[in-house]
Amino acid sequence: MSKQARPRIYNKAGERVKVSDKSWYAMQSNGEAEQRTIEVFVYGEIGTWGITANQFVQDLRAMDDGVSPVIAAFNSVGGDLFDGLAMHNALSRLGERCTGRVDALAASAASVAVCGAHRVVIASNAMLMIHNPWTYAAGDAESFRKVADVLDQTMEAIIAAYKAKAPDIDETELRRLVAAETWLTANEAVALGLADEVGDGVKVKACLGQGAVLQRFHHAPAELLAQLDEPVDPEPEPTPEPVPPIQDDPPVPTANAAQLAVLISQRCTAAGISNLIEPLLAVTKLESEAVVQAALTHAKAINDLCVAARLPEFSAEYVSAGLDTSAVRARLFDKLVGSGKGFEIDNSLPLADDPPPKVQARQIDQPSIWSARQAAHTGKRSTLTGATA
């Protein structure tokens, strides 16, 4: 059996990413069937925009023969905790033949995932970051109390994952380090038992945009931010034939398409409008950062109008159509009034003891009003006539 060809990997913006740069997620099998090694590269965000646990497990299952050594290499800022836990368990099920490798950074959910490996090797210049779970939430006070309870429960899952790797670790100290958002050097990770060996330092081409994602953390080392934001070296291209200059060339974007796609995903997720990610990708064509920023602001305004009108299902349609806010208001007005049932825009939060709904205004029905008045007038005359008789 010959060595398997390296697969083509595409990011979710539709652009091909070279596996040789390890700038996205990839799997490969090296060596002959009798002595091959399966390598898994998780270089990027876990969940949602990057590599989901479902994709990870399915790809690993398709390549795994049940006997070959598996190396899971990480350079990730983390992401979805539950996807990280699923990856942790998938690596744990491989047993002693699984080695986790931290090539530059295993932060947040990535630190949970890599600790599922039987043996963890961390590069001498790499880091492991552990912190409390966090999330976005919206709702009333009771909703936030429930969210806090869920966060407490997921915290226990995180502690269990780390203790599975380091059973002798002092739990009180572990909880303190997690609560403090601790960035562990290679030697510190080994001392705690979260890694088994310090490997050679390597120069890693990081996934584009990870430095920006790390800004949400409180104690991200400045030198790590600088390393993760270094541009990936482009592949050498054949020297093109000289061509005459073209007048009025369009300006070169300040950010590439992959970065802009990540920006759209992150901003939409944070604003609770993930349903608008695909329409925004199509509308902006990832032309430039200025275009993307303007489109995000506009999409948020359109979504707010649709939510206020209690018709949020139309926000993606209106964003895709490129409508301005005036046109959106007109269409929402037509949809609400066109039924003849009147309308009321009320964006207040519903409460359990809300008073009965207000009577909604209806369109004027002049014939009905005239008939009702005539009937009332006729009845009054009949009453007066009876009284006289």
C-alpha positions as CSV (number, residue, x, y, z in Angstrom):
1,M,0.0,0.0,0.0
2,S,1.6,3.3,-1.1
3,K,1.5,6.4,1.0
4,Q,-1.8,8.1,0.8
5,A,-2.0,11.4,-1.0
6,R,-2.5,14.5,1.1
7,P,-6.1,15.7,0.8
8,R,-7.3,19.1,-0.4
9,I,-8.5,21.2,2.5
10,Y,-10.9,24.2,2.1
11,N,-11.9,26.7,4.7
12,K,-15.5,27.7,5.1
13,A,-15.0,30.8,3.0
14,G,-14.5,28.4,0.1
15,E,-10.8,29.0,-0.3
16,R,-8.3,26.2,-0.5
17,V,-5.8,26.1,2.4
18,K,-2.5,24.3,1.8
19,V,-2.0,21.4,4.3
20,S,1.7,22.0,4.2
21,D,1.2,25.2,6.1
22,K,-0.9,23.4,8.8
23,S,-3.2,26.5,8.8
24,W,-6.5,24.6,9.1
25,Y,-7.8,21.1,10.0
26,A,-6.3,18.1,8.3
27,M,-5.7,14.4,8.7
28,Q,-3.1,12.3,7.0
29,S,-1.6,8.8,7.1
30,N,2.2,8.4,6.7
31,G,4.0,5.1,6.0
32,E,3.1,1.7,4.8
33,A,0.0,-0.1,6.1
34,E,2.1,-2.3,8.5
35,Q,3.9,0.7,10.1
36,R,1.9,3.8,9.4
37,T,1.2,6.7,11.7
38,I,-2.1,8.7,11.6
39,E,-1.6,12.4,12.2
40,V,-4.5,14.7,13.0
41,F,-3.8,18.5,12.8
42,V,-6.3,20.7,14.6
43,Y,-4.9,24.1,13.6
44,G,-7.7,26.5,14.1
45,E,-10.9,27.1,16.1
46,I,-12.9,24.2,17.5
47,G,-16.6,24.1,16.7
48,T,-18.8,26.4,14.6
49,W,-16.4,28.0,12.2
50,G,-13.5,25.6,12.5
51,I,-13.5,21.9,13.1
52,T,-16.6,20.3,14.7
53,A,-16.4,17.2,16.9
54,N,-18.6,15.4,14.5
55,Q,-16.3,16.0,11.5
56,F,-13.3,15.2,13.7
57,V,-14.7,11.8,14.9
58,Q,-16.0,10.8,11.5
59,D,-12.7,11.6,9.7
60,L,-10.7,9.8,12.4
61,R,-13.0,6.8,12.2
62,A,-12.6,6.6,8.4
63,M,-8.8,6.6,8.7
64,D,-8.2,4.6,11.9
65,D,-7.4,0.9,11.5
66,G,-7.5,0.2,15.2
67,V,-3.8,-0.5,15.6
68,S,-1.8,2.4,14.1
69,P,-0.4,5.1,16.4
70,V,-2.3,8.3,16.3
71,I,-0.8,11.8,16.9
72,A,-3.2,14.6,17.5
73,A,-1.4,17.9,17.0
74,F,-3.0,21.1,18.3
75,N,-2.5,24.8,17.6
76,S,-5.9,26.2,18.6
77,V,-7.4,29.0,20.6
78,G,-10.2,26.7,21.5
79,G,-13.9,27.3,20.9
80,D,-17.0,25.2,21.7
81,L,-16.5,23.4,25.0
82,F,-18.8,20.5,24.2
83,D,-17.0,19.9,20.9
84,G,-13.7,19.9,22.9
85,L,-15.1,17.4,25.4
86,A,-16.2,15.1,22.6
87,M,-12.7,15.3,21.0
88,H,-11.2,14.6,24.5
89,N,-13.3,11.4,24.7
90,A,-12.6,10.3,21.2
91,L,-8.8,10.5,21.8
92,S,-9.2,8.8,25.2
93,R,-10.9,5.8,23.6
94,L,-7.8,5.3,21.4
95,G,-5.9,4.3,24.6
96,E,-2.1,4.1,24.7
97,R,-1.5,4.4,21.0
98,C,-2.7,8.1,21.1
99,T,-0.3,11.0,21.6
100,G,-1.4,14.6,21.9
101,R,1.0,17.2,20.7
102,V,0.8,20.9,21.5
103,D,2.7,22.6,18.7
104,A,2.1,26.2,19.7
105,L,-1.1,26.7,21.7
106,A,-3.8,24.6,23.2
107,A,-6.2,27.1,24.8
108,S,-9.6,26.8,26.4
109,A,-11.5,23.9,24.7
110,A,-8.4,22.8,22.9
111,S,-6.6,22.2,26.3
112,V,-9.6,20.0,27.3
113,A,-9.4,18.1,24.0
114,V,-5.6,17.4,24.0
115,C,-5.8,16.1,27.6
116,G,-7.8,13.2,26.3
117,A,-4.6,11.7,24.8
118,H,-2.8,9.0,26.7
119,R,0.5,11.0,26.4
120,V,0.8,14.7,25.8
121,V,4.0,16.3,24.4
122,I,4.2,20.0,24.5
123,A,6.8,22.0,22.5
124,S,9.2,24.0,24.6
125,N,7.9,27.3,23.2
126,A,4.3,26.3,23.3
127,M,1.6,27.1,25.9
128,L,-1.5,25.5,27.5
129,M,-4.3,27.8,28.7
130,I,-7.1,26.9,31.1
131,H,-10.0,29.1,32.2
132,N,-13.6,29.1,33.4
133,P,-16.3,28.4,30.8
134,W,-18.2,31.5,29.5
135,T,-21.0,32.1,27.2
136,Y,-23.4,34.7,25.7
137,A,-26.9,34.9,27.2
138,A,-30.1,36.9,27.0
139,G,-33.3,36.9,29.0
140,D,-34.8,37.7,32.3
141,A,-33.2,37.3,35.8
142,E,-34.4,33.7,36.1
143,S,-32.9,32.8,32.7
144,F,-29.6,34.2,33.8
145,R,-29.7,32.1,37.0
146,K,-30.3,29.0,34.9
147,V,-27.3,30.0,32.7
148,A,-25.1,30.4,35.8
149,D,-26.2,26.9,36.9
150,V,-25.2,25.4,33.5
151,L,-21.8,27.2,33.6
152,D,-21.2,25.7,37.1
153,Q,-22.1,22.2,35.7
154,T,-19.8,22.6,32.7
155,M,-17.0,23.8,35.0
156,E,-17.2,20.4,36.7
157,A,-16.9,18.7,33.3
158,I,-13.7,20.7,32.6
159,I,-12.2,19.8,36.0
160,A,-13.0,16.1,35.4
161,A,-11.3,16.3,32.0
162,Y,-8.1,17.7,33.5
163,K,-8.1,15.3,36.4
164,A,-8.5,12.4,34.0
165,K,-5.1,13.4,32.6
166,A,-3.6,14.4,35.9
167,P,-5.3,12.3,38.7
168,D,-2.7,13.4,41.3
169,I,-3.2,17.1,40.8
170,D,-4.4,19.1,43.8
171,E,-8.0,19.9,42.9
172,T,-8.1,23.1,45.0
173,E,-5.1,24.5,43.1
174,L,-6.5,23.3,39.8
175,R,-9.7,25.2,40.4
176,R,-7.8,28.3,41.4
177,L,-5.7,28.2,38.2
178,V,-8.8,27.6,36.0
179,A,-10.6,30.6,37.6
180,A,-7.6,32.8,37.1
181,E,-7.3,32.1,33.4
182,T,-3.8,30.6,33.6
183,W,-1.4,30.4,30.7
184,L,1.0,27.5,31.4
185,T,4.4,27.2,29.8
186,A,5.6,23.8,28.7
187,N,7.5,23.1,32.0
188,E,4.5,24.3,34.1
189,A,2.1,22.0,32.2
190,V,4.4,19.1,32.8
191,A,4.8,19.9,36.5
192,L,1.0,19.9,36.9
193,G,0.7,16.6,35.1
194,L,-1.4,18.1,32.2
195,A,1.5,17.2,29.8
196,D,4.1,14.4,30.0
197,E,7.0,15.7,28.1
198,V,8.6,18.9,26.8
199,G,9.4,18.5,23.1
200,D,11.6,20.5,20.7
201,G,10.4,24.1,20.0
202,V,9.0,24.5,16.5
203,K,8.1,27.4,14.3
204,V,4.4,27.2,13.5
205,K,2.4,29.0,10.9
206,A,-0.7,29.8,12.9
207,C,-4.3,29.9,11.6
208,L,-5.1,33.4,10.4
209,G,-7.1,35.5,12.8
210,Q,-6.3,33.6,16.0
211,G,-4.5,36.6,17.4
212,A,-7.7,38.6,17.1
213,V,-9.8,35.9,18.8
214,L,-7.3,35.8,21.7
215,Q,-8.2,39.5,22.4
216,R,-11.3,38.2,24.3
217,F,-9.1,36.6,27.0
218,H,-7.8,38.7,29.8
219,H,-4.2,37.6,30.2
220,A,-3.1,36.5,26.7
221,P,0.7,37.0,26.5
222,A,1.7,39.8,24.1
223,E,4.4,37.7,22.5
224,L,1.9,34.9,21.7
225,L,-0.5,37.4,20.2
226,A,2.3,38.7,18.0
227,Q,3.3,35.2,16.9
228,L,-0.3,34.1,16.1
229,D,-0.9,37.2,14.0
230,E,2.2,36.7,11.8
231,P,1.1,36.3,8.2
232,V,1.4,32.9,6.6
233,D,4.1,32.7,3.9
234,P,2.4,32.4,0.5
235,E,3.3,29.4,-1.7
236,P,5.8,30.2,-4.4
237,E,4.1,31.0,-7.6
238,P,5.6,30.8,-11.1
239,T,6.9,34.1,-12.4
240,P,4.2,35.7,-14.4
241,E,4.8,37.2,-17.8
242,P,5.2,41.0,-17.7
243,V,2.0,42.9,-18.5
244,P,1.3,46.5,-19.1
245,P,0.0,48.4,-16.0
246,I,-3.8,48.7,-15.6
247,Q,-5.2,52.1,-14.8
248,D,-7.5,52.6,-11.8
249,D,-6.7,49.3,-10.1
250,P,-9.1,48.6,-7.2
251,P,-7.5,49.1,-3.8
252,V,-5.9,46.1,-2.2
253,P,-8.1,44.9,0.8
254,T,-6.4,45.3,4.2
255,A,-7.6,41.8,5.2
256,N,-7.9,38.6,3.2
257,A,-11.1,36.7,2.6
258,A,-10.5,34.1,5.3
259,Q,-10.0,36.8,8.0
260,L,-13.1,38.7,6.8
261,A,-15.2,35.5,6.8
262,V,-14.0,34.8,10.4
263,L,-14.9,38.4,11.3
264,I,-18.5,38.0,10.0
265,S,-18.9,34.7,11.8
266,Q,-17.7,36.1,15.2
267,R,-19.6,39.3,15.0
268,C,-22.9,37.6,14.0
269,T,-22.5,35.0,16.7
270,A,-21.8,37.7,19.3
271,A,-24.9,39.7,18.2
272,G,-27.1,36.6,18.1
273,I,-27.7,36.8,14.4
274,S,-25.9,33.6,13.2
275,N,-28.7,33.1,10.6
276,L,-27.2,36.1,8.8
277,I,-23.7,34.7,8.3
278,E,-24.4,33.1,4.9
279,P,-26.3,36.1,3.5
280,L,-23.6,38.4,4.6
281,L,-20.9,36.2,3.0
282,A,-22.9,36.4,-0.3
283,V,-23.7,40.1,-0.2
284,T,-20.3,41.4,0.8
285,K,-18.3,38.9,-1.4
286,L,-15.6,39.5,1.2
287,E,-14.6,42.5,-0.8
288,S,-12.9,44.5,2.0
289,E,-13.0,45.1,5.7
290,A,-14.8,48.4,5.2
291,V,-17.5,46.7,3.1
292,V,-17.9,43.9,5.7
293,Q,-18.1,46.3,8.7
294,A,-20.8,48.4,7.0
295,A,-22.7,45.3,6.0
296,L,-22.6,44.0,9.6
297,T,-24.0,47.3,11.0
298,H,-26.7,47.3,8.3
299,A,-27.7,43.7,8.9
300,K,-28.0,44.3,12.7
301,A,-30.3,47.2,12.0
302,I,-32.5,45.1,9.6
303,N,-32.7,42.3,12.1
304,D,-33.7,44.7,14.9
305,L,-36.6,46.0,12.7
306,C,-37.8,42.4,12.0
307,V,-37.6,41.4,15.6
308,A,-39.5,44.5,16.7
309,A,-42.2,43.6,14.1
310,R,-42.2,40.0,15.4
311,L,-41.2,38.8,12.0
312,P,-37.5,37.7,12.5
313,E,-37.8,35.0,9.9
314,F,-37.6,37.7,7.1
315,S,-34.3,39.2,8.2
316,A,-32.1,36.8,6.1
317,E,-34.3,37.4,3.1
318,Y,-34.0,41.2,3.4
319,V,-30.3,41.1,3.9
320,S,-29.8,38.9,0.9
321,A,-31.9,41.2,-1.2
322,G,-29.8,44.2,-0.2
323,L,-32.8,46.3,1.0
324,D,-32.2,49.5,2.9
325,T,-34.0,50.1,6.2
326,S,-36.7,52.2,4.6
327,A,-37.6,49.4,2.2
328,V,-37.6,46.9,5.0
329,R,-39.9,49.1,7.1
330,A,-42.3,49.4,4.1
331,R,-42.3,45.6,3.6
332,L,-42.9,44.8,7.2
333,F,-45.7,47.4,7.3
334,D,-47.3,45.7,4.3
335,K,-47.0,42.3,5.9
336,L,-48.5,43.4,9.2
337,V,-51.4,45.5,7.8
338,G,-52.1,43.5,4.6
339,S,-53.9,40.8,6.6
340,G,-56.6,43.3,7.7
341,K,-56.1,42.3,11.3
342,G,-54.3,45.5,12.3
343,F,-50.9,45.5,14.1
344,E,-49.0,46.5,17.1
345,I,-45.2,46.6,17.5
346,D,-44.1,45.8,21.0
347,N,-40.6,44.8,21.8
348,S,-41.0,44.6,25.5
349,L,-40.0,41.3,27.2
350,P,-42.9,38.9,28.0
351,L,-43.7,38.3,31.6
352,A,-45.7,35.5,33.2
353,D,-48.2,38.0,34.7
354,D,-48.6,40.2,31.7
355,P,-52.0,41.9,31.4
356,P,-54.4,40.7,28.7
357,P,-53.3,41.7,25.2
358,K,-54.3,45.2,24.1
359,V,-57.1,45.5,21.6
360,Q,-55.5,46.0,18.2
361,A,-56.4,48.7,15.8
362,R,-58.4,47.5,12.8
363,Q,-59.0,49.0,9.4
364,I,-62.1,51.1,9.1
365,D,-65.1,49.2,7.7
366,Q,-67.6,52.0,6.9
367,P,-70.5,49.8,5.7
368,S,-70.5,47.8,8.9
369,I,-70.4,51.0,11.0
370,W,-73.3,52.5,9.0
371,S,-75.4,49.3,9.4
372,A,-74.8,49.1,13.1
373,R,-75.9,52.8,13.6
374,Q,-79.0,52.2,11.5
375,A,-79.9,49.2,13.5
376,A,-79.4,51.0,16.7
377,H,-81.5,54.0,15.5
378,T,-84.3,51.8,14.3
379,G,-84.4,49.9,17.6
380,K,-84.5,53.2,19.5
381,R,-87.5,54.4,17.4
382,S,-89.3,51.2,18.0
383,T,-88.9,51.5,21.8
384,L,-90.2,55.1,21.8
385,T,-93.2,54.1,19.7
386,G,-94.0,51.2,22.1
387,A,-93.8,53.5,25.0
388,T,-96.2,56.0,23.4
389,A,-98.7,53.3,22.7
